[in-house]
Amino acid sequence: MYNYLIVGAGLFGSTFARLATDAGKKCLIIDKRAHIAGNCYTENTNGIHKHVFGPHIFHCNDENIWQFVNRFAQFNNFVNRPIAINNGKAFSLPFSMYTFNAMWGVTTPEEAIEKIESQRLKLDREPLNLEEQALTLVGEDIYNTLIRDYTKKQWQKDPKELPPTIIKRLPVRMSWDNNYFYDKYQGIPIGGYTAMFENMLEGIEVKTNVDYFADKEYWDSLAEKVVFTGKIDEYYGFQHGELEYRSLRFETETIQRDNYQGNAVVNYNSADVPWTRIIEHKHFDQNSADQNVTIVTKEIPDTWSREKTPYYPIGDEVNMAIFKKYEDMAKLETNVIFGGRLAEYRYYDMHQVINSAFNKFENQI
């Protein structure tokens, strides 16, 4: 018998397992994939720690969370400064004075504010969708050049169909600071995320290549409680309908040169380019990377179906109404804890997943 059966060896499941084990509880983790670390999984190729399921950049302001992850890895000082390219012209992300200078030639915050104000959508109510939210924040030029077509590609929906909360994540600042995140703590684990997860799960029993739903009754019988980190609609047999996610496919190539694009993340914002961004993995952590070889990944949005890997919940009104039904069912459970992006159907960053695991374990004790 175990105190907790944890379904999923990703960030929520691994964090919960570590906390429970440190508190003297006995845990078993199962995962249907062949590896731990969920979508944070990295592979070492040519000394380059390839982010197999897309880039993961850790950032937070919470001292407790930062201390927690530093138990299992030493972090480098990587700072995310992505670039957006539209029709051969480069713009800085987040939206900063570099962006406004490239867009309009302005050099002072006053000029940038004046330009945005002249184009900004003015409403006497809250924005109803992503398009309205973007136009109220930055006006037509930036929306049309850097947001509209990228959003259509990324989410495979018209911006008018998406909730305004998505675009609120994108920083806008009247300074020459092009650090994407405001957070005090930022970086990438030296040696990759997989090594960090291996350290986090030291002394905890883990079984991979296990399909929980293939023998749910058996796995449930092994523990007092279940911690479920998969899709909440799948847990309940899709009885209220399927929740929608954004899925991706990746085209990865090893190139015999030292430097392909000069930056870890380069977005492609025009409609004529099928990928949303190109990742050059060695720029995340170059300490062990071989010279004269680099690995690049094109990230391409993919149509969603339940057989594909879910990456980002689509929190529009239709999907949130479905999720609410599952959430109400989950609240009645006494022996099941739901946590993580899929089980909570939330657009979480990594530190938010860890914080959710902290809170849900705290509720247990």
TORKOL-4160 file (C-alpha; in steps of 0.2 Angstrom, whole numbers, padded with zeros to 4 digits, m for minus):
365
<pt num="1" X="0000" Y="0000" Z="0000"/>
<pt num="2" X="0005" Y="0018" Z="m0004"/>
<pt num="3" X="m0001" Y="0034" Z="0004"/>
<pt num="4" X="m0002" Y="0042" Z="m0014"/>
<pt num="5" X="m0003" Y="0035" Z="m0031"/>
<pt num="6" X="0003" Y="0049" Z="m0042"/>
<pt num="7" X="m0003" Y="0048" Z="m0061"/>
<pt num="8" X="0010" Y="0058" Z="m0071"/>
<pt num="9" X="0029" Y="0061" Z="m0068"/>
<pt num="10" X="0028" Y="0079" Z="m0074"/>
<pt num="11" X="0031" Y="0095" Z="m0064"/>
<pt num="12" X="0015" Y="0094" Z="m0053"/>
<pt num="13" X="0016" Y="0075" Z="m0049"/>
<pt num="14" X="0035" Y="0076" Z="m0046"/>
<pt num="15" X="0033" Y="0091" Z="m0034"/>
<pt num="16" X="0019" Y="0083" Z="m0025"/>
<pt num="17" X="0028" Y="0067" Z="m0023"/>
<pt num="18" X="0044" Y="0075" Z="m0016"/>
<pt num="19" X="0034" Y="0085" Z="m0003"/>
<pt num="20" X="0024" Y="0070" Z="0002"/>
<pt num="21" X="0040" Y="0059" Z="0003"/>
<pt num="22" X="0049" Y="0072" Z="0013"/>
<pt num="23" X="0034" Y="0072" Z="0025"/>
<pt num="24" X="0036" Y="0053" Z="0027"/>
<pt num="25" X="0023" Y="0047" Z="0015"/>
<pt num="26" X="0025" Y="0033" Z="0003"/>
<pt num="27" X="0022" Y="0037" Z="m0015"/>
<pt num="28" X="0021" Y="0028" Z="m0032"/>
<pt num="29" X="0022" Y="0038" Z="m0048"/>
<pt num="30" X="0016" Y="0030" Z="m0064"/>
<pt num="31" X="0017" Y="0039" Z="m0081"/>
<pt num="32" X="0011" Y="0033" Z="m0098"/>
<pt num="33" X="0027" Y="0040" Z="m0107"/>
<pt num="34" X="0044" Y="0031" Z="m0107"/>
<pt num="35" X="0052" Y="0045" Z="m0097"/>
<pt num="36" X="0050" Y="0057" Z="m0082"/>
<pt num="37" X="0048" Y="0076" Z="m0082"/>
<pt num="38" X="0033" Y="0077" Z="m0093"/>
<pt num="39" X="0034" Y="0091" Z="m0106"/>
<pt num="40" X="0049" Y="0098" Z="m0097"/>
<pt num="41" X="0059" Y="0083" Z="m0103"/>
<pt num="42" X="0076" Y="0087" Z="m0111"/>
<pt num="43" X="0088" Y="0076" Z="m0121"/>
<pt num="44" X="0107" Y="0078" Z="m0121"/>
<pt num="45" X="0113" Y="0078" Z="m0139"/>
<pt num="46" X="0131" Y="0084" Z="m0144"/>
<pt num="47" X="0131" Y="0092" Z="m0127"/>
<pt num="48" X="0116" Y="0102" Z="m0131"/>
<pt num="49" X="0101" Y="0099" Z="m0119"/>
<pt num="50" X="0087" Y="0099" Z="m0131"/>
<pt num="51" X="0069" Y="0104" Z="m0125"/>
<pt num="52" X="0060" Y="0090" Z="m0133"/>
<pt num="53" X="0042" Y="0097" Z="m0130"/>
<pt num="54" X="0046" Y="0116" Z="m0133"/>
<pt num="55" X="0056" Y="0128" Z="m0123"/>
<pt num="56" X="0054" Y="0129" Z="m0104"/>
<pt num="57" X="0062" Y="0144" Z="m0095"/>
<pt num="58" X="0060" Y="0145" Z="m0077"/>
<pt num="59" X="0056" Y="0161" Z="m0068"/>
<pt num="60" X="0048" Y="0167" Z="m0052"/>
<pt num="61" X="0048" Y="0179" Z="m0038"/>
<pt num="62" X="0043" Y="0167" Z="m0024"/>
<pt num="63" X="0058" Y="0164" Z="m0013"/>
<pt num="64" X="0051" Y="0147" Z="m0007"/>
<pt num="65" X="0049" Y="0140" Z="m0025"/>
<pt num="66" X="0066" Y="0146" Z="m0030"/>
<pt num="67" X="0074" Y="0138" Z="m0015"/>
<pt num="68" X="0064" Y="0122" Z="m0019"/>
<pt num="69" X="0070" Y="0120" Z="m0037"/>
<pt num="70" X="0088" Y="0124" Z="m0032"/>
<pt num="71" X="0088" Y="0109" Z="m0021"/>
<pt num="72" X="0088" Y="0098" Z="m0037"/>
<pt num="73" X="0098" Y="0109" Z="m0049"/>
<pt num="74" X="0110" Y="0123" Z="m0051"/>
<pt num="75" X="0102" Y="0136" Z="m0063"/>
<pt num="76" X="0112" Y="0147" Z="m0075"/>
<pt num="77" X="0108" Y="0165" Z="m0078"/>
<pt num="78" X="0099" Y="0163" Z="m0095"/>
<pt num="79" X="0087" Y="0178" Z="m0098"/>
<pt num="80" X="0074" Y="0176" Z="m0111"/>
<pt num="81" X="0075" Y="0190" Z="m0125"/>
<pt num="82" X="0065" Y="0183" Z="m0139"/>
<pt num="83" X="0064" Y="0191" Z="m0156"/>
<pt num="84" X="0049" Y="0193" Z="m0168"/>
<pt num="85" X="0052" Y="0193" Z="m0187"/>
<pt num="86" X="0039" Y="0199" Z="m0199"/>
<pt num="87" X="0043" Y="0200" Z="m0218"/>
<pt num="88" X="0061" Y="0201" Z="m0214"/>
<pt num="89" X="0061" Y="0214" Z="m0201"/>
<pt num="90" X="0066" Y="0210" Z="m0183"/>
<pt num="91" X="0056" Y="0217" Z="m0167"/>
<pt num="92" X="0060" Y="0214" Z="m0149"/>
<pt num="93" X="0049" Y="0205" Z="m0138"/>
<pt num="94" X="0042" Y="0209" Z="m0125"/>
<pt num="95" X="0035" Y="0226" Z="m0132"/>
<pt num="96" X="0048" Y="0238" Z="m0127"/>
<pt num="97" X="0057" Y="0254" Z="m0133"/>
<pt num="98" X="0066" Y="0243" Z="m0145"/>
<pt num="99" X="0050" Y="0237" Z="m0152"/>
<pt num="100" X="0043" Y="0254" Z="m0154"/>
<pt num="101" X="0059" Y="0261" Z="m0161"/>
<pt num="102" X="0059" Y="0247" Z="m0175"/>
<pt num="103" X="0040" Y="0250" Z="m0178"/>
<pt num="104" X="0039" Y="0269" Z="m0178"/>
<pt num="105" X="0057" Y="0276" Z="m0176"/>
<pt num="106" X="0053" Y="0284" Z="m0159"/>
<pt num="107" X="0067" Y="0285" Z="m0146"/>
<pt num="108" X="0058" Y="0291" Z="m0130"/>
<pt num="109" X="0044" Y="0284" Z="m0120"/>
<pt num="110" X="0034" Y="0300" Z="m0122"/>
<pt num="111" X="0034" Y="0297" Z="m0141"/>
<pt num="112" X="0029" Y="0279" Z="m0140"/>
<pt num="113" X="0015" Y="0283" Z="m0128"/>
<pt num="114" X="0008" Y="0296" Z="m0140"/>
<pt num="115" X="0009" Y="0284" Z="m0155"/>
<pt num="116" X="0000" Y="0270" Z="m0145"/>
<pt num="117" X="m0013" Y="0282" Z="m0139"/>
<pt num="118" X="m0017" Y="0288" Z="m0156"/>
<pt num="119" X="m0021" Y="0270" Z="m0162"/>
<pt num="120" X="m0027" Y="0262" Z="m0146"/>
<pt num="121" X="m0045" Y="0256" Z="m0145"/>
<pt num="122" X="m0055" Y="0265" Z="m0132"/>
<pt num="123" X="m0069" Y="0256" Z="m0124"/>
<pt num="124" X="m0081" Y="0260" Z="m0110"/>
<pt num="125" X="m0081" Y="0242" Z="m0104"/>
<pt num="126" X="m0069" Y="0227" Z="m0102"/>
<pt num="127" X="m0062" Y="0219" Z="m0118"/>
<pt num="128" X="m0072" Y="0204" Z="m0123"/>
<pt num="129" X="m0059" Y="0195" Z="m0133"/>
<pt num="130" X="m0040" Y="0194" Z="m0137"/>
<pt num="131" X="m0042" Y="0206" Z="m0151"/>
<pt num="132" X="m0050" Y="0220" Z="m0141"/>
<pt num="133" X="m0038" Y="0217" Z="m0127"/>
<pt num="134" X="m0023" Y="0219" Z="m0139"/>
<pt num="135" X="m0030" Y="0234" Z="m0147"/>
<pt num="136" X="m0033" Y="0243" Z="m0131"/>
<pt num="137" X="m0016" Y="0239" Z="m0125"/>
<pt num="138" X="m0005" Y="0243" Z="m0140"/>
<pt num="139" X="m0015" Y="0249" Z="m0155"/>
<pt num="140" X="m0017" Y="0244" Z="m0173"/>
<pt num="141" X="0001" Y="0244" Z="m0179"/>
<pt num="142" X="0008" Y="0232" Z="m0166"/>
<pt num="143" X="m0008" Y="0222" Z="m0166"/>
<pt num="144" X="m0008" Y="0220" Z="m0185"/>
<pt num="145" X="0011" Y="0217" Z="m0187"/>
<pt num="146" X="0015" Y="0206" Z="m0172"/>
<pt num="147" X="m0001" Y="0199" Z="m0164"/>
<pt num="148" X="m0015" Y="0196" Z="m0176"/>
<pt num="149" X="m0007" Y="0183" Z="m0188"/>
<pt num="150" X="0004" Y="0175" Z="m0175"/>
<pt num="151" X="m0011" Y="0172" Z="m0164"/>
<pt num="152" X="m0021" Y="0164" Z="m0178"/>
<pt num="153" X="m0007" Y="0152" Z="m0181"/>
<pt num="154" X="m0003" Y="0148" Z="m0163"/>
<pt num="155" X="m0021" Y="0145" Z="m0157"/>
<pt num="156" X="m0029" Y="0141" Z="m0174"/>
<pt num="157" X="m0043" Y="0153" Z="m0170"/>
<pt num="158" X="m0047" Y="0170" Z="m0174"/>
<pt num="159" X="m0042" Y="0182" Z="m0160"/>
<pt num="160" X="m0060" Y="0188" Z="m0159"/>
<pt num="161" X="m0064" Y="0170" Z="m0153"/>
<pt num="162" X="m0051" Y="0169" Z="m0139"/>
<pt num="163" X="m0052" Y="0176" Z="m0121"/>
<pt num="164" X="m0043" Y="0192" Z="m0117"/>
<pt num="165" X="m0033" Y="0184" Z="m0103"/>
<pt num="166" X="m0021" Y="0176" Z="m0115"/>
<pt num="167" X="m0014" Y="0193" Z="m0121"/>
<pt num="168" X="m0012" Y="0200" Z="m0104"/>
<pt num="169" X="0003" Y="0188" Z="m0101"/>
<pt num="170" X="0013" Y="0199" Z="m0114"/>
<pt num="171" X="0023" Y="0212" Z="m0106"/>
<pt num="172" X="0022" Y="0230" Z="m0112"/>
<pt num="173" X="0035" Y="0242" Z="m0105"/>
<pt num="174" X="0041" Y="0260" Z="m0109"/>
<pt num="175" X="0060" Y="0256" Z="m0106"/>
<pt num="176" X="0074" Y="0248" Z="m0116"/>
<pt num="177" X="0073" Y="0233" Z="m0105"/>
<pt num="178" X="0070" Y="0218" Z="m0117"/>
<pt num="179" X="0070" Y="0205" Z="m0103"/>
<pt num="180" X="0054" Y="0195" Z="m0107"/>
<pt num="181" X="0050" Y="0192" Z="m0088"/>
<pt num="182" X="0050" Y="0204" Z="m0074"/>
<pt num="183" X="0054" Y="0190" Z="m0061"/>
<pt num="184" X="0068" Y="0191" Z="m0049"/>
<pt num="185" X="0074" Y="0173" Z="m0052"/>
<pt num="186" X="0076" Y="0167" Z="m0070"/>
<pt num="187" X="0087" Y="0153" Z="m0078"/>
<pt num="188" X="0088" Y="0136" Z="m0085"/>
<pt num="189" X="0094" Y="0120" Z="m0075"/>
<pt num="190" X="0113" Y="0117" Z="m0079"/>
<pt num="191" X="0113" Y="0099" Z="m0086"/>
<pt num="192" X="0095" Y="0100" Z="m0092"/>
<pt num="193" X="0078" Y="0098" Z="m0084"/>
<pt num="194" X="0078" Y="0079" Z="m0085"/>
<pt num="195" X="0093" Y="0078" Z="m0073"/>
<pt num="196" X="0083" Y="0090" Z="m0061"/>
<pt num="197" X="0068" Y="0079" Z="m0061"/>
<pt num="198" X="0080" Y="0064" Z="m0058"/>
<pt num="199" X="0086" Y="0072" Z="m0042"/>
<pt num="200" X="0069" Y="0078" Z="m0037"/>
<pt num="201" X="0062" Y="0060" Z="m0038"/>
<pt num="202" X="0077" Y="0052" Z="m0029"/>
<pt num="203" X="0071" Y="0038" Z="m0017"/>
<pt num="204" X="0053" Y="0038" Z="m0025"/>
<pt num="205" X="0046" Y="0023" Z="m0034"/>
<pt num="206" X="0043" Y="0028" Z="m0053"/>
<pt num="207" X="0035" Y="0016" Z="m0066"/>
<pt num="208" X="0035" Y="0023" Z="m0084"/>
<pt num="209" X="0026" Y="0016" Z="m0099"/>
<pt num="210" X="0011" Y="0013" Z="m0088"/>
<pt num="211" X="m0007" Y="0017" Z="m0095"/>
<pt num="212" X="m0017" Y="0021" Z="m0079"/>
<pt num="213" X="m0034" Y="0020" Z="m0088"/>
<pt num="214" X="m0029" Y="0002" Z="m0095"/>
<pt num="215" X="m0031" Y="m0005" Z="m0077"/>
<pt num="216" X="m0038" Y="0010" Z="m0067"/>
<pt num="217" X="m0046" Y="m0001" Z="m0053"/>
<pt num="218" X="m0029" Y="m0010" Z="m0050"/>
<pt num="219" X="m0019" Y="0006" Z="m0049"/>
<pt num="220" X="m0032" Y="0014" Z="m0038"/>
<pt num="221" X="m0032" Y="m0001" Z="m0026"/>
<pt num="222" X="m0013" Y="0002" Z="m0022"/>
<pt num="223" X="m0015" Y="0018" Z="m0013"/>
<pt num="224" X="m0025" Y="0028" Z="0000"/>
<pt num="225" X="m0027" Y="0043" Z="m0012"/>
<pt num="226" X="m0024" Y="0046" Z="m0030"/>
<pt num="227" X="m0015" Y="0062" Z="m0037"/>
<pt num="228" X="m0021" Y="0064" Z="m0055"/>
<pt num="229" X="m0012" Y="0076" Z="m0067"/>
<pt num="230" X="m0019" Y="0071" Z="m0083"/>
<pt num="231" X="m0034" Y="0077" Z="m0093"/>
<pt num="232" X="m0048" Y="0079" Z="m0081"/>
<pt num="233" X="m0061" Y="0076" Z="m0095"/>
<pt num="234" X="m0052" Y="0059" Z="m0099"/>
<pt num="235" X="m0053" Y="0055" Z="m0080"/>
<pt num="236" X="m0072" Y="0056" Z="m0081"/>
<pt num="237" X="m0074" Y="0047" Z="m0098"/>
<pt num="238" X="m0077" Y="0063" Z="m0108"/>
<pt num="239" X="m0095" Y="0062" Z="m0101"/>
<pt num="240" X="m0098" Y="0081" Z="m0102"/>
<pt num="241" X="m0089" Y="0083" Z="m0119"/>
<pt num="242" X="m0070" Y="0085" Z="m0123"/>
<pt num="243" X="m0060" Y="0100" Z="m0118"/>
<pt num="244" X="m0050" Y="0108" Z="m0132"/>
<pt num="245" X="m0031" Y="0111" Z="m0131"/>
<pt num="246" X="m0018" Y="0118" Z="m0143"/>
<pt num="247" X="m0007" Y="0105" Z="m0149"/>
<pt num="248" X="0010" Y="0106" Z="m0158"/>
<pt num="249" X="0022" Y="0097" Z="m0169"/>
<pt num="250" X="0040" Y="0099" Z="m0170"/>
<pt num="251" X="0053" Y="0098" Z="m0184"/>
<pt num="252" X="0070" Y="0096" Z="m0177"/>
<pt num="253" X="0086" Y="0097" Z="m0186"/>
<pt num="254" X="0105" Y="0095" Z="m0182"/>
<pt num="255" X="0115" Y="0108" Z="m0192"/>
<pt num="256" X="0134" Y="0107" Z="m0194"/>
<pt num="257" X="0137" Y="0125" Z="m0189"/>
<pt num="258" X="0141" Y="0134" Z="m0172"/>
<pt num="259" X="0127" Y="0147" Z="m0173"/>
<pt num="260" X="0111" Y="0146" Z="m0183"/>
<pt num="261" X="0100" Y="0161" Z="m0178"/>
<pt num="262" X="0110" Y="0170" Z="m0164"/>
<pt num="263" X="0096" Y="0168" Z="m0151"/>
<pt num="264" X="0087" Y="0155" Z="m0142"/>
<pt num="265" X="0069" Y="0160" Z="m0147"/>
<pt num="266" X="0064" Y="0168" Z="m0163"/>
<pt num="267" X="0046" Y="0171" Z="m0167"/>
<pt num="268" X="0039" Y="0172" Z="m0185"/>
<pt num="269" X="0024" Y="0183" Z="m0185"/>
<pt num="270" X="0018" Y="0183" Z="m0203"/>
<pt num="271" X="0004" Y="0172" Z="m0210"/>
<pt num="272" X="0015" Y="0166" Z="m0224"/>
<pt num="273" X="0027" Y="0156" Z="m0212"/>
<pt num="274" X="0019" Y="0140" Z="m0205"/>
<pt num="275" X="0029" Y="0139" Z="m0189"/>
<pt num="276" X="0027" Y="0151" Z="m0175"/>
<pt num="277" X="0045" Y="0150" Z="m0169"/>
<pt num="278" X="0062" Y="0142" Z="m0171"/>
<pt num="279" X="0071" Y="0137" Z="m0155"/>
<pt num="280" X="0090" Y="0135" Z="m0155"/>
<pt num="281" X="0093" Y="0125" Z="m0140"/>
<pt num="282" X="0111" Y="0128" Z="m0137"/>
<pt num="283" X="0108" Y="0146" Z="m0133"/>
<pt num="284" X="0099" Y="0140" Z="m0117"/>
<pt num="285" X="0115" Y="0133" Z="m0109"/>
<pt num="286" X="0131" Y="0133" Z="m0119"/>
<pt num="287" X="0142" Y="0127" Z="m0106"/>
<pt num="288" X="0143" Y="0109" Z="m0113"/>
<pt num="289" X="0138" Y="0111" Z="m0131"/>
<pt num="290" X="0149" Y="0105" Z="m0145"/>
<pt num="291" X="0156" Y="0118" Z="m0156"/>
<pt num="292" X="0152" Y="0118" Z="m0175"/>
<pt num="293" X="0135" Y="0109" Z="m0172"/>
<pt num="294" X="0118" Y="0116" Z="m0167"/>
<pt num="295" X="0101" Y="0109" Z="m0165"/>
<pt num="296" X="0085" Y="0119" Z="m0171"/>
<pt num="297" X="0067" Y="0115" Z="m0169"/>
<pt num="298" X="0053" Y="0123" Z="m0179"/>
<pt num="299" X="0037" Y="0124" Z="m0168"/>
<pt num="300" X="0021" Y="0121" Z="m0179"/>
<pt num="301" X="0003" Y="0122" Z="m0172"/>
<pt num="302" X="m0007" Y="0106" Z="m0175"/>
<pt num="303" X="m0025" Y="0103" Z="m0175"/>
<pt num="304" X="m0031" Y="0095" Z="m0159"/>
<pt num="305" X="m0038" Y="0077" Z="m0156"/>
<pt num="306" X="m0038" Y="0067" Z="m0140"/>
<pt num="307" X="m0023" Y="0056" Z="m0147"/>
<pt num="308" X="m0011" Y="0070" Z="m0148"/>
<pt num="309" X="m0001" Y="0079" Z="m0134"/>
<pt num="310" X="m0011" Y="0093" Z="m0126"/>
<pt num="311" X="0000" Y="0108" Z="m0123"/>
<pt num="312" X="m0011" Y="0123" Z="m0119"/>
<pt num="313" X="m0029" Y="0124" Z="m0113"/>
<pt num="314" X="m0040" Y="0135" Z="m0123"/>
<pt num="315" X="m0050" Y="0144" Z="m0110"/>
<pt num="316" X="m0064" Y="0151" Z="m0120"/>
<pt num="317" X="m0082" Y="0152" Z="m0114"/>
<pt num="318" X="m0087" Y="0135" Z="m0122"/>
<pt num="319" X="m0072" Y="0126" Z="m0115"/>
<pt num="320" X="m0074" Y="0134" Z="m0098"/>
<pt num="321" X="m0092" Y="0129" Z="m0097"/>
<pt num="322" X="m0087" Y="0111" Z="m0100"/>
<pt num="323" X="m0073" Y="0112" Z="m0088"/>
<pt num="324" X="m0085" Y="0119" Z="m0074"/>
<pt num="325" X="m0095" Y="0103" Z="m0075"/>
<pt num="326" X="m0079" Y="0092" Z="m0072"/>
<pt num="327" X="m0073" Y="0104" Z="m0059"/>
<pt num="328" X="m0089" Y="0102" Z="m0049"/>
<pt num="329" X="m0087" Y="0083" Z="m0050"/>
<pt num="330" X="m0069" Y="0084" Z="m0044"/>
<pt num="331" X="m0075" Y="0094" Z="m0029"/>
<pt num="332" X="m0085" Y="0079" Z="m0023"/>
<pt num="333" X="m0070" Y="0067" Z="m0023"/>
<pt num="334" X="m0063" Y="0062" Z="m0007"/>
<pt num="335" X="m0049" Y="0051" Z="m0012"/>
<pt num="336" X="m0043" Y="0060" Z="m0028"/>
<pt num="337" X="m0033" Y="0076" Z="m0030"/>
<pt num="338" X="m0032" Y="0085" Z="m0047"/>
<pt num="339" X="m0017" Y="0096" Z="m0051"/>
<pt num="340" X="m0007" Y="0103" Z="m0065"/>
<pt num="341" X="m0011" Y="0111" Z="m0082"/>
<pt num="342" X="m0022" Y="0097" Z="m0088"/>
<pt num="343" X="m0031" Y="0092" Z="m0073"/>
<pt num="344" X="m0035" Y="0111" Z="m0068"/>
<pt num="345" X="m0037" Y="0116" Z="m0086"/>
<pt num="346" X="m0026" Y="0132" Z="m0083"/>
<pt num="347" X="m0013" Y="0141" Z="m0093"/>
<pt num="348" X="0000" Y="0139" Z="m0080"/>
<pt num="349" X="0019" Y="0143" Z="m0080"/>
<pt num="350" X="0031" Y="0131" Z="m0071"/>
<pt num="351" X="0032" Y="0141" Z="m0055"/>
<pt num="352" X="0013" Y="0142" Z="m0054"/>
<pt num="353" X="0012" Y="0123" Z="m0056"/>
<pt num="354" X="0024" Y="0121" Z="m0042"/>
<pt num="355" X="0014" Y="0133" Z="m0031"/>
<pt num="356" X="m0002" Y="0123" Z="m0035"/>
<pt num="357" X="0007" Y="0107" Z="m0029"/>
<pt num="358" X="0013" Y="0116" Z="m0013"/>
<pt num="359" X="m0005" Y="0122" Z="m0009"/>
<pt num="360" X="m0014" Y="0105" Z="m0013"/>
<pt num="361" X="m0001" Y="0096" Z="m0002"/>
<pt num="362" X="m0003" Y="0109" Z="0011"/>
<pt num="363" X="m0022" Y="0105" Z="0011"/>
<pt num="364" X="m0018" Y="0087" Z="0014"/>
<pt num="365" X="m0008" Y="0090" Z="0030"/>
